[in-house]
Amino acid sequence: MAKEPDKDFLEYLIKALVDHPTDVTVDRKVDEMGVLLTLKVHAEDMGQIVGKGGTTARAIRSLVRIVGLKNHARVNLKIEEPEGGRGPSRRESSREQGDLDNLNL
């Protein structure tokens, strides 16, 4: 089995941050552009991974890139939104409905 320090590091880091560590999966793909790590977490844990204004996600990406540099690889991180995640928000659709109701006055 080949060593994958970037994948192992990301799994370790994310499992330490989330409330549902058993739902963390990391897929690793290598192509001519470098290494792509795809992260999937439980829907309830997305807020912890992204952080306020995306600060946590940016920090995680920076750390993963540093691990990649140490191993002479260009590493990128893709965080997949869980199924049933943020679709069109209900707030927007209710706001649009309110606008339509105001027109009918």
Secondary structure, 3 states (H helix, E strand, C coil): CCCCHHHHHHHHHHHHHCCCHHHCEEEEEEECCEEEEEEECCHHHHHHHHCHHHHHHHHHHHHHHHHHHHCCCCEEEEEECCCCCCCCCHHHHHHHHHHHHHHCC
